[in-house]
Amino acid sequence: MSYALTVNRRLILMLLITCSIYQWYGNSVSAVDICRNKDNCLQTCDSTKCSSSCITSTACDQICNAKDCNMECQADVDRCVQVCNNEDCQITCNSKKCDQVCNGEQCTGVCSSDAQECIQVCNDEGCSVSCSGEKCTSVCNDKDCTTSCPDGAEECTQVCNAQNCALSCNATKCDQVCNKGDCTLKCGSGVQRCIQTCNIGPCKRLTSNSGWRLSKGYGILLIAPFLANLFNLLEKF
């Protein structure tokens, strides 16, 4: 009787130790989710270093409640969404529609030329997005946002509701709306339309265009680069 009780106690102790090791190991390594041929893929990440890779899904979602999440969507994915509730999230998106919502610091988004629409909503500081697709939109509700649209992008828009936003644009059409100040817009020489709407300054325009457009509440003007310096000077008074 006592021998059987001792054996049972040993078995229970070994089981508890095994479960503890398994739980520690599961929380310390990356959680990887690979989706193929699924209508909907969802990964909810509560541990560090989660990774989601979507190959041929209709919709792919990742919800990050912990640090250091990574998401990748291929071209056959219709919609790719990453919601970051903690810091250090990255998304690489080749799907038709890409969305990243950043509720924590240091979010990074990269949308390829396959993306028809790429949207980043930044609710905490230190967001960056690079977009080569048809339509790219960045909404900055906290400071230190950086948006980059290289050659090949069609429309690139940055809406700044916080300070220290920067848009570097070589897309066909570039727009920046500055509602808080400390905005910087740089348009490349091949840009057909470069518009900065400066509702609250100071705003900076760094452009190699032969002409660019400024919307200041009294219509859209087409002016030469030397007049940009004059507007910058007047905004300081």
C-alpha positions in Angstrom: 0.0 0.0 0.0 2.7 2.4 1.0 4.8 1.4 -2.0 1.9 2.1 -4.4 1.3 5.5 -2.8 5.0 6.4 -3.1 5.0 5.5 -6.8 1.9 7.6 -7.4 3.5 10.5 -5.7 6.6 10.2 -7.9 4.4 10.0 -11.0 2.5 13.1 -10.0 5.7 15.0 -9.2 7.2 14.0 -12.6 4.0 15.1 -14.4 4.1 18.5 -12.6 7.8 19.0 -13.5 7.1 18.0 -17.2 4.2 20.5 -17.4 6.3 23.3 -15.9 9.1 22.7 -18.4 6.6 22.5 -21.3 5.0 25.8 -20.2 8.4 27.5 -19.8 9.5 26.3 -23.2 6.3 27.3 -24.9 6.6 30.8 -23.6 10.2 31.2 -24.5 10.2 30.3 -28.1 8.6 31.7 -31.2 5.0 30.8 -32.0 4.8 30.3 -35.8 1.5 30.0 -37.7 1.6 29.2 -41.4 -1.7 29.4 -43.3 -2.4 27.8 -46.6 -5.7 27.4 -48.5 -7.8 28.7 -45.7 -10.6 31.2 -45.9 -9.7 33.0 -42.7 -6.5 32.8 -40.7 -6.2 34.3 -37.2 -3.3 34.4 -34.8 -3.6 35.9 -31.4 -0.2 36.4 -29.8 0.2 36.7 -26.1 3.8 35.6 -25.9 7.0 37.1 -27.4 8.3 36.6 -30.9 5.1 35.5 -32.7 5.2 35.0 -36.4 2.4 34.6 -38.9 2.9 33.6 -42.6 -0.1 33.6 -44.9 0.2 31.9 -48.3 -3.2 31.6 -50.1 -5.8 32.9 -47.6 -8.8 35.1 -48.2 -8.3 37.0 -45.0 -5.3 36.9 -42.6 -5.3 38.6 -39.2 -2.7 38.9 -36.4 -3.5 40.4 -33.0 -0.3 41.1 -31.0 -0.6 41.6 -27.3 3.1 41.0 -26.7 6.3 42.4 -28.0 8.1 41.5 -31.3 5.4 40.2 -33.6 6.1 39.5 -37.3 3.6 39.0 -40.1 4.0 38.2 -43.8 1.3 37.9 -46.4 1.9 36.7 -50.0 0.3 38.0 -53.2 -2.5 35.5 -53.2 -3.9 36.8 -49.9 -6.9 39.1 -50.4 -6.6 41.0 -47.1 -3.9 41.2 -44.5 -4.4 42.9 -41.1 -2.0 43.3 -38.1 -3.2 44.9 -34.9 -0.3 45.7 -32.5 -1.2 46.3 -28.9 2.5 46.2 -27.8 5.8 47.4 -29.3 8.1 46.2 -32.1 5.6 44.9 -34.7 6.6 44.3 -38.3 4.4 43.5 -41.3 5.6 42.6 -44.8 2.6 42.6 -47.2 2.3 41.5 -50.8 -1.5 41.0 -50.6 -4.2 43.1 -52.3 -5.2 45.0 -49.1 -2.8 45.6 -46.2 -3.7 47.2 -42.9 -1.5 47.8 -39.8 -2.9 49.3 -36.6 -0.2 50.4 -34.1 -1.3 50.8 -30.5 2.3 50.4 -29.3 5.7 51.9 -30.1 8.0 51.1 -33.0 5.8 49.6 -35.7 7.2 48.9 -39.2 5.2 48.3 -42.3 6.4 47.3 -45.8 4.0 47.0 -48.7 5.2 45.7 -52.1 4.2 46.7 -55.6 1.6 43.9 -55.5 -0.4 45.7 -52.8 -3.4 47.6 -54.2 -4.0 49.4 -50.9 -1.7 49.9 -47.9 -2.9 51.6 -44.7 -1.0 52.2 -41.5 -2.7 53.8 -38.5 -0.2 54.9 -35.8 -1.6 55.5 -32.3 1.8 55.5 -30.6 5.1 57.0 -31.5 7.8 55.7 -33.8 5.9 54.2 -36.7 7.3 53.8 -40.2 5.8 52.5 -43.4 7.3 52.0 -46.9 4.8 51.5 -49.7 5.3 50.6 -53.4 1.7 49.8 -54.2 -1.1 51.6 -55.9 -2.5 53.5 -52.9 -0.6 54.1 -49.6 -2.1 55.9 -46.6 -0.4 56.7 -43.3 -2.4 58.2 -40.4 -0.2 59.5 -37.6 -1.9 60.1 -34.3 1.3 60.2 -32.3 4.7 61.7 -32.9 7.7 60.5 -35.0 6.0 59.0 -38.0 7.9 58.3 -41.2 6.3 57.4 -44.6 8.2 56.5 -47.7 6.8 55.9 -51.2 9.5 54.9 -53.8 9.3 54.9 -57.5 6.4 52.8 -58.8 3.8 53.9 -56.2 0.7 55.6 -57.5 -0.8 57.6 -54.7 0.9 58.3 -51.3 -0.9 60.2 -48.5 0.3 61.0 -45.0 -2.1 62.6 -42.4 -0.3 64.1 -39.4 -2.3 64.5 -36.3 0.8 64.7 -34.2 4.2 66.4 -34.4 7.3 65.3 -36.2 6.0 63.6 -39.3 8.0 63.1 -42.5 7.0 62.0 -46.0 9.5 61.1 -48.6 7.7 60.5 -51.8 8.6 59.5 -55.4 5.1 58.3 -56.2 3.0 59.7 -59.0 0.8 61.7 -56.6 2.0 62.8 -53.1 -0.1 64.4 -50.4 0.6 65.5 -46.8 -1.9 66.9 -44.4 -0.3 68.6 -41.3 -2.7 69.2 -38.4 -0.1 69.6 -35.6 3.1 71.1 -36.9 6.7 70.0 -37.5 5.9 68.3 -40.8 8.4 67.6 -43.6 7.5 66.8 -47.2 10.1 65.8 -49.8 9.0 65.0 -53.4 11.2 63.6 -56.0 11.8 65.0 -59.4 9.5 62.5 -61.2 6.4 63.3 -59.0 3.5 64.7 -61.0 1.6 66.1 -58.1 3.1 67.2 -54.7 0.6 68.8 -52.3 1.1 69.8 -48.7 -1.8 71.0 -46.6 -0.4 72.9 -43.7 -3.2 73.6 -41.2 -0.8 74.1 -38.3 2.9 75.0 -38.9 5.7 74.9 -39.1 5.8 72.9 -42.3 8.9 72.2 -44.4 8.9 71.4 -48.1 12.1 69.8 -49.4 11.5 69.2 -53.1 13.5 68.8 -56.3 10.4 69.4 -58.4 10.2 72.3 -60.9 6.9 73.3 -59.2 4.8 72.0 -56.3 1.4 72.7 -54.8 0.6 74.1 -51.4 -2.9 74.0 -49.9 -3.3 76.6 -47.2 -7.0 77.0 -46.7 -7.3 79.5 -49.6 -7.1 77.3 -52.6 -4.3 75.3 -54.2 -1.4 77.3 -55.7 1.2 76.1 -58.2 4.4 77.8 -57.1 8.1 77.6 -57.8 10.5 76.2 -55.2 12.0 79.6 -54.3 8.6 80.7 -53.1 8.5 77.8 -50.7 11.2 79.4 -48.7 9.1 82.6 -48.5 6.1 80.7 -47.2 8.4 79.0 -44.6 9.6 82.4 -43.5 6.1 83.9 -43.2 4.9 81.0 -41.1 7.3 81.8 -38.4 5.7 85.2 -37.8 
